Amino acid sequence: MSGPVRTMTVLTCAALVLTTAYTVALGSSGWLWFGMMVLLVATAGVAASESATAPDGRGGRPPRRSGPMS
């Protein structure tokens, strides 16, 4: 896991703890939980896209051929 993905994961976990604490202390807020779910899905997407790239960072596709296809 790279630095930015790790940071986003830690911030998502911290936001989950804060959202839960807010809900316990002041009551539930639908918009707050909706935002938490959006953040959670975005974090999962970033982590999945990072794991789909090759170790050299170029992606999983082979390079394009430059020239006529024969």
Stockholm file with secondary structure:
# STOCKHOLM 1.0

chainA/1-70         MSGPVRTMTVLTCAALVLTTAYTVALGSSGWLWFGMMVLLVATAGVAASESATAPDGRGGRPPRRSGPMS
#=GR chainA/1-70 SS CCHHHHHHHHHHHHHHHHHHHHHHHHCCCHHHHHHHHHHHHHHHHHHHHHHHSCTTSSCSSCCCCCSCCC
#=GC SS_cons        CCHHHHHHHHHHHHHHHHHHHHHHHHCCCHHHHHHHHHHHHHHHHHHHHHHHSCTTSSCSSCCCCCSCCC
//
